[in-house]
Amino acid sequence: MKPRRLTREQSKNQTRERLLSAARASFLKKGYVAASVEEIATAAGYTRGAFYSNFRGKTELLLELLARDQDEVQAELQSIFDASGTWEEMGSAVLACYRKLYRRHASFLLWMEAKLHAARDLRFCAHFDPLLNKKLEQITACIVTFAERTGAPLSLPAEVLALGLMGLCDGVQSCYATNPRYMTDELTEAVLAAFLAHAMINRAPD
């Protein structure tokens, strides 16, 4: 039995997925700046022409990878909020989610690559800023939802807490990426638990 032939749309989606996968591997191995379009296209099994028929350049690839990563994180957090529960139950679920997130070494490196490049390249920064702002807005919304579902009053404006939480998570992931033996689950969870209990709602952690 012959395999079913892909439709034009299915073929295009397959090409994009293979290029994204190859780009992710190349960015992680060599860095965003050093990775080339030719290298990515070859690794995916396509020509340079096929690359440019699907993407305008490396910037679009990196932004797509970051957007997908953030959407995945948002979906995980939303599932926690949809389940509702007490402060303890929701806090425990958030910590469990956080435990998975800080171990996502590859995703963290992609975000750091983008932030470093944005700091050095104003043209790239113009494309990256909206994505970073969206991430911050989503974290802010999550904090508001967390407070509403648990009935816990926030100690500071949600947008201030969101910036602090994003910086805290970046710092913990940075430490884990360079010193995973020191950054144990217990230590990282204690850091976030203290932030949730004290910085967010001014409640001493148990």
N, C-alpha and C positions, 0 to 999 in steps of 0.2 A: 504494500500500500504506500503510495507516494505521499510524502509530507505535504500538508496543505500550504499552498502558496500564500505568503503574507500580502496583505493589502498595502497600498502605497503609504497609508497613514501608519500602519503597523511597522513597515520597514523603516520609515523615517524615525519613529519612536525608538526602534531598536538601535538605529545608528546613533541617535542622541544619547541613549543610555550607555552605549559602549564608549563613546567619546567622554562622557562625564566620568565614567569609571576609570578610564585611562588617565584623565586629567587629575583626578583625585590622587591616584598612585604616583603620578609624576610630581605633583605639587608637594606631596609628603616626602618624597625621596630627594628632590633637588631644590625645592622651594619654588614659589610662584614666579619670581623674576627669572630664574635660571631655566625653568621648563620652557620648551619651545612648542609652537603649534605643530611643526613637522614631527617632533617626537611623540606628541600626544596622538596625532592622526595615525602614525605608523603603529604605535602600540595598540590602537583600537582596530587596526586592520583596514584603514581607509587612506585616501589620498588627501592632500592639502585642500583640493577643491571640494571634496566631500565635507571636510571640516567647515569651510566657509559657507557652505550651503545650509549649514545647521546653526552655526554660531558666528557672531561677528568677530570674536577674538577670545583671548584668555580671560579677560575681565568678566565677560558674560558667563563663562564656565565657572569661575570661582564664585561669583555672586549666586549662581543657581545652586551650587553645592551648599553654600551657607544658608540660603533661604530654605532649602529642604531640611537641613539640620535643625533650624529653628522651628520649622513647622512640626517636626517630629517631637521636639521637646514640648512645644505648646500642646500638642495632642495628648501627651502623657500627663501633663499637669491638669488639663481640662478633664480628663477621665477621673482624676482624684476629686476635683471640685464637684463633678456631676454625682459622685457617690455620696457626697456630703459627709456628715458625721460630727462628732464632738471635736473640741480643740485637740485632745490627745490623739484621737484616731486620725484626724487630718494631718496633724503635725508628724505623726509616725509615718504616714503615707508619703508626705513630702520628703522626709529624711530618706526613706527607701529609694525614692526617685532620684534624689540628690546623690546617693551612693552610686547609682548607675552612671549618672551624668559626669561626675568628676573623673571617672575611669575612661571616659570616651576621649582617649588621648589623641586620636587622629582628628576628631572634630575640633578639639581645642587648638591644635597646631594650625589648622586651616584658618580659624578665627584670628589667631595671633599673627599669622602671615599677612592677613588682610589688614589688620590694624597697623602693623609696622609699615606696610607699603602705603597705606593711606596717609601716614604721618610724613612720608617722603615724596608723595606724588599727589599734587592737588587735583589732577584730572581723575585719578582713580578715587580719590577721597570724595569727589562729587557724586560718584556712583555708589560708593560704599556707605556714606553717611545715612541715606534713607533707610537702608537695611538695618544699620545699627540703631537708628532712632526707633524703627519698628520693634526691634528686640526689646529696647528699653520700655516702650509703650506697653508691650505685652507683659513684661515683668510687673509693671505698675498695675495693670489690670488684674493680674494674678494676685497681687498683694491686697487689692481692694476686695476681690472675691473671697480671698481667705478670711479677711476680717469680717465680711458680711456673713459668711457661712458659719463662722465660729462665734460670732457676737463679740469679738475682741476688739476694743478700741485701739487705733494705731497711735503710737507715741509721736510720730512725725508724719508729715505729708507723704502720701504713697509714692510720689515721684522721687522724693529724697531717699526713701527706703529702697526703692528700686535701684537707684544708682549705687547705693552702698552694697546691696546684695550682689549686683553684677560685678562690682569690683572685688568683693569678697570671694565670689566663686572663681573669678579669673585668677586671683592670688593663690587660692588653694590648688587649682588645677596646675598652675605654674610650678608650685612646689612639688606636686605629685609627679609631674612630667620629668623633673630633674632629680627628685629624691623619693622614689616610691616606697623605699623601705621605711623611711621616717613617717610618711603620711599614711598612717593606718586608718582603717574605717572608723575606729573609735575616736581618733583625734579629729578627723574631718567632720564627723557627725556632731561632735561636741562643739565645734566652731559654729556650725550652722544652727544647732539647737539653741546656743546662747544668743545668736542674732535674732532668731524667731521669737524667743521668749522675752528677751530684754530690750533689744534695739527696736523691734517692731511693736510690741504691745506692753513694754515696760513691766514685764512679769519675770521674776527670778526663776531660772530654770530649775527643774527638780534635781 
